[in-house]
Amino acid sequence: MSEATARLRTLRRQMRVWRRGRADTRLVDAVSDAYVALFATAMLGSMAVSVVLNLRGVAGRQCTSLACSDARAALPWLFGAGLVAGALGVARLLGPILVSPAVATWLLPTPLDRRALLRNRLAGTGAVSLVLPAMLAAGAGVLAGFLLVETVSYAACVGATCLLAVGVAAVCQAARSRAAQLLTWLLAGTLWVGLLMLTLDAVPVAMSQPHGGTGWGVAVGVLSALALVATQRAYAGLPRLSRDQLTPGGSLVPGLSGALAGLDFALVYDVLVARHWRSRSTVRVVRGRGHGPSALVWREVVRLRRTPQVLVVLGASLVLPYLGATLGLGLADLLVATTTGFLASIGLFSSLRVLSRTPGLVRSLPFTPAQVRTACLSVPAAVVLVWAVAGVPALAHALHVPDGEAVALALAVGVTAVTAVVRWVSGRPPDYQLPLVTSPMGAVPTSVFVSAVRGLDALLLGSAPLLLAPTVTGAEISVGLDAVLLAVLVNRP
């Protein structure tokens, strides 16, 4: 045992003694909580397996056309690419090597070997990036109708590729390289191109006809070897990691954990946005224009110029309604379009989120709260409506309606998406002065459960008339309901 490793173990032992001496949880409570967690995992896991098998049977019976069969066979490949891109994106967000605030304060300033301190964290990150995507990929393979050998090989390939991506991100973290960021955008672009090919019914034969055999074994072997090489390079680069590279991810995790514990997903978004803007030192100052509320409208235009990626994401998401029309989803394509517009346009309404979290800022402006919110809402709402109108051919093809009715339905989809986003970003934090109810998380106020479905309630309210009556009358009813809810959200104090 080297002297550096002995010093590290001594410091860890001191930290363990300090923490245990101040712990207020009994061993019986910890064992009880672990039993509940294991029992819940086993129960939910069995339910998930049953649902996946039933969905496979239903999809196999209803998927009769050649285009549907090709799409069903090609979707696992795109799902695997999405898992790899997601693993790389999360790895870049958190580090991928990170330390807790306590370790950053107590151990990182000491003259210890960083490799001995961080190798367990690298191993844990690699295990999660290997096992979790492989489990999700196995479910996708079962839904796609793969055989057992194909499903296992496919899951192993996806898990090894995700491990390779995380290893590359760790190497780039030590080298302070932007290669991982470029690779993330490249994978996202590849995924979008695959969805576009699926929409245009131009799926390659190799993707639509998966076969088992030695090819799967070779792919698993090559990807596993590359993943091991990347992990070894990342392990060799651990001593070069500095404190400023390890601390941000560890400080981000407590904020995300607190927001998720309160089921406040808008707060999760706030934490991620704050992390993004802290990474950028400055922005170019732009002179304001206009007078009165029009000055706030101009600031929204400036904000779009500073963050053009939100427009890129919104434009790229337009492929999903067209994909739904290609797959013959029918009425469900309305729900796909509305949900896509809701999720893809959240980044446009960041100013409205800031105003909702800081009411003192609204009171400091020489306008009424309704004027301020309306001004900050105008430009993003116009962009979402333009996005919705661009999906008119998809709705016309999916619902087999004339172009006039498709335009009315598209406008209703856009208004519903805007209302859902406004409902989501303008949500208030849970009120702990309300009566508490018992839950597995302990005593929580009833508003916590409301915050978990915030935005989705407005989405379902506006989508229900469209699903029940996909006509101009249904669109008018949907727009009327959304207008009433939007007026309440904008004018409330």
N, C-alpha and C positions, 0 to 999 in steps of 0.2 A: 504494500500500500504506500503510495507516494505521500509526501508531507502535505501537499496541497489538498489531496483527498481527505487526509486525516483532519486538517483544519476545517474543511467544509462540513464533515460529519459532526465535528464538535459544535460548530455554530448552529447546525440544524438541530442538534440535541438540545441546545440552550433555548432555541425558539420553541421547540416542542414542549419543554418543561414550562416555559412562560405561558404558552397558550393553554395547556392542560390545567395549569394552576388557576386559571381564570374562567374555565369552562363551567357553564351552568346547566348542562344537559346530562342527565343520568344515563348509565349504560343501558338500563331497561328501556328508556325512551328511545335511544338510538336504535336498539334492536327492533323495537316495535315499529318504528318508522321504516327501517329497512325491510321488514316483513311486508308491510303494506305496499312499499314500492315494488318489491319483487312480485307480489301477488297481482298487483295492478298491471305490471308489465306483461306477465304471463297471460292474464285475461284479455288485455287489449291486443296482444300479439295473436292469440288464437282467433279473436274476432276479425282482425285484419286479414289473416290467412283465409278465413272462411269467406269474407267479402271478396277478396281477390279471385278465389276459385269460382264463386258464383258469377262475378262479372265476366270471367273468361267464358263461362258457358253461355251467358246471355249474349255477349259480343259475337261468339261463334255462330249462334243461331240467327242473329239479325244481320250479320255482315255477309251479304250474298253477292254483291256486285264485285267486278274485277278491281275497280278503283278503290273500293273500301278494303278489299283484301290486300292490295298493294300498300295502302296507307297504314293498315294495321301492322304489316310486316316491317314497314320502314320506320314507324314511330319509335320503337325501342332504340334504334341507332341515334335518332335525334335526342331521345331522352338521355341516353348515355353521354352524348356530347354536352347536353345541358348540365348533367351532374358534374362532369369534369370542369366546365366553366364555372359552375357554382362553387365547387371545392377550391378552385384557384382564386376566385373572388373573395371568398371568406378567409382564405389563408392570407391574402394580401391585406385584408381589412384588419386582421388580428396580429399579423406579424410576418410569418406564421408562428415564430418562436416568441413567446411572451412570458412575462413574470408578473406575479401579483404585486400590488403596491407595497406589501410588507417586505417581500424579497428585494424589491427595488430600493427600499430604504435601508434594510439591514445588511444584505449580503452583497449587492452589486458594488457598493463603495469599497469593499474590502479587497485586498490583493489576492484573490482566489483564482483558481483555474476555471475559466468560464465553461470549458468543455465538461468538467465534472459536475458543474452546477446545472447545466442546461440539457444534458443528454437524456435525462428522464422526460423532460418536457418535449423534446424532439420525438422520443419514442411514443409518448402519449398522443401527440398530434398525428403521427404517422398511423397509429392504430385506428384512431377515429376516422381518418381520411380513407382508410382501407376497408373497414368493416361496414360503416354506415352506408356509403354509396353502393357497396356490393349487395347489401340487403335490399335497398330500393331498386337496384337494377334487377335483382331476382324477381321482385314483384312485377316489374315491367315485362320481363321475359315470359312469366306465366300468363299475363294478360295478352301478350302477343301470340300465344299458342306455341311457344318453343317446347321442344322435348326436354326431358330432364337433363341430359348431357349438355344440350345447347344452353339451357338456362344457367347451369353451373358455370360453364365456360364463359358465357356472356357476362355474368356477374363478376367472375374473376378478372376478366379483361377490364371492366369498368373500374373495379376496385384498384387494380394495379395502375391504371392510368391516372386515377385520382391521387394515388400515392406518389406517382411520378410528378404530377403537377405541383403537389405540396412540396416535394423535394426541390423542384426547380425554384419555387417561390422562396424557400429557405436559403438557397444558394444566392439568389438575387438580393435577398435581405442583407446577407453578410457583405455582398459586394456593392451595395447601394446602387443596384442596376434597375433600370426601368423595363427590362425585358419581360418580367412577369406581367406588368401592366399591358404591354403590347400583346402578349400572348393571350391575356384575358379578352381583349377586344377582338383578337383574331378568332378565338373560339366562339365568341358571341356572334361574330359575323358569319362564321361557318354554320352555326345553328340556324341563323336567319335565312341563309341561302338554302339550307335543307328544307325549312318550312315553305319557302317560296317554290322550290321544286315540287314539293308535295301538293301545294296549291295548284300549280300548273299541270299536275298529273304527269310530271316528267321524272318519276322515280327511277333510278338505275336498276337494272335487273339484279345486280349483286345485292342491293339493299332489300329488294322485294322478295328474294328467294334465299333465306338463310339456310345453311346446311351445316351439319356437324362434321366431324372427321379430324384429320391431322391439322387442318388449317387453324382450328380453334386452339389446339395444343401449342402450335408454333407461336400463335399470337400471344397466348398466356405466358409462354416462356420468354419471348422477347420483351414484352412489357414488364414482366417481373424483373428481368435483368436490368433494364433501364431504370426502373424504380429503385432497385438496390444501389445502382451506381449514383443516382441523384441523392439518395439518402446518405450514402457514404461521403459524398462531396459536401453535403450540408453539415454532417457531423464534423468534417475537417474544418469547416469554416466557423464553427461555434466560438472559438477564442477571439475571432475578429468582431463579434457583435458588441456594440457599445451600449451604454445605458440608455441613450436617447432612442435607440432602435428597439429596445425591449420594453420600455416603460409604457408607450402609448397603447399597445394592445392590452396590457394588464390593467390600465386605468379605464379602458373602454368596457371591459367585461362587467365590473360592478354596476356601471350605469345601465347597461343592457339588462342585467339580471334584475335590478330594481324595477325597471320599467315593465319587464315581463311578469314579475311577481304581482304587480298591480293590474295586469292585463291591459295596460295602456300602450297600445301599439303606436299611437301618435307620438308618445314620448320616446319610443324606440327610434322613430324617424328623426326626432329632434336631436337625439344623441348622435346619430350617424351624420346628420347635416353639420352639427357643430364640429365633429371630427374632421369632416371634409374641409371646412373653411379654416380650421386651425392649421391644416397642412399647407395652406396658401398664405404666404406672408402678407401680400398687399394686392390690391386691385387698382385699376386705373380709374381715377376720378373723372366723372362725366358731369358736365354742367346741366342743371335742370332746365326744363322748359315748361311754359304754360303758367296759368294762374288758377288758384282754387283747386278743386278736385282733379282738374286735368293735369296738374303737376304730378299727382300720384299715379295717374295713368301712364305718364311718360316714364316714371320710375319702373313700372312693370316692363316697358319696352327695353329699358336699359338692363333690367335683370335677365331678360331673355337673351340679350346679346352677351351677357357675361357667362351664362350657362346654356350654351346651345345644345349640350348633350341631352337635355330634357326634350327638346324638339326632335332630336334624332331618335330617341327611344319611343316617343309617341308616334312618329312616322313609321318606324319599323314595326310597331305593334299592329299596324293596319293589316298585316298579312293574316292575323288570326281570324277576323270575320270572313275573309275570303277563303281561308282554309276550312272554316265551318261550312261555308256554302259548297265547297268542293266535296266534302265528306257527306253532304246531304243531311245536315242536322235539322233542317226545317225551322220550326219555331225556336228551338234551342239556340239557333244562331243569334237571335235577338239578345238572349241572356249572355252569350259569349261576347258580343259586341259591347254591351253595356258594362260588363265586368272588366273587359280589356280597357275601355276608355277610363273607367274609374281608377284602375291600378296604374295605368301608364301616365296619367295626367296629374298625379299627386305632386310631383316636383314643380309643376307650374304654379301651385298655390302656396308657395313658401312664405310669401309676404302676409297672406291672410292667416297663416299659422302663427307667425310672429305677433301679429296684432291680437290674436286670441289668447296667447300666453302672457302678453304684457299689456293689460288694459290701461296702465298708466300712460303708455305711448299714445293710445287712442285719445285719451283725455287731454293730452298736451297739444293736439292738433286743433286748429280753429274750425273744425267741422263737426257735424254730428256723427255718432258711430255708424249710422246707416250710410252716410255719404262716404266715409272712409272705406268701409267694407265694399261698397258698390264700386268705388274707383279701383280698388285693388283686385276686384273680381272681374272687371270688364275684359281686360286683355286675355287672361287665361281662359275665360269662358268662350271668347270669340275663337281662340285657337282650337278648343275642343269641339266646337260646333263645325268648324271647317274640317276637322278630322272625321267627324261623324258623316258629313255630307260626302266625303271622299269614299265612304263605304256603301253608298247607295247601290252600285251594281251588285255587291255581295248580297245585300238584303233582298233585292229584286230577284236574284237567282235562287236564293235559298227559300223564299216564301212564295215565289211564282206570282208576284203582284206587279201591276203597272208601275212605271217610273214615278208617277205622281204620288202614289201611295208609299212607294219606297222612300221618296224624299221626306214625306211627313213622318214616317217611322224613324228615319235616320235622325231627323231633328229631335224627335222625342227621345231617342237613345242618347244624343248629345246632352240634352237638358237633364236627363236622369243622371248621367255620369257627373255633370257639374254639381248637381244637388248633392249627390252622394259624397263627392270630395269635400264640398263645403261643410257638410254635416260631420265629416271625419276630422278635418283640420280645425274646426271651430269647437271641438269638444272640450269640455272642462275637466280638470282632474277629478278623481274620486273624492267625494265629500265624506270624511271620516267622522263627521258629526251626526251622520244618519245612523239609524239603528243597525246593529251588527247582526250578521247571520253566521251560522256555523258552516264551515267548509273544510275540505282537506288541507287548505292552506292556513287554517285557523279562523279567527273571527274577522270578517271583512264586511265593509258596507255594501249595501245592495247596488250602489252605483258602479261598483267594480264590474259586475256582470253586464251592466248596460254599456260600459265602455268597450267591452269585448266585441259587441255586435254593432258598434257605432259605424255608420256609413253603410253597412249592409242592410240595415232597416230601410234607409232611404232608397237604396238600390232596388230592393224588393217592392217597395211602395210604387216606384215609378215603372218597374218592369211588369207588374201584375196586369195592368190594363192592356199592355202590348201583347202579353202572352195569351190573355183571354180573348182579345179581339184585335188581331193584327190588321187593322184598317185605319182609315183616317180618323174615324170616331174614337177608336182606342188610343191613337196618338194624341188627340186633343184632350182626352181625359187624363192621360199620363202627364202631359205638359201642364194641365191645370193643377193637378196634385203637386207636381214639382214646384210650380210657381208659388203656391201657398206655403209650402215648407221652406222654400228659399227665402220668401219674404219674412217669415218668422225668424229664420236664422240670421238674416242680415239686420233686422231691426231690433233684435233683443239687446238689452243693455249689457 
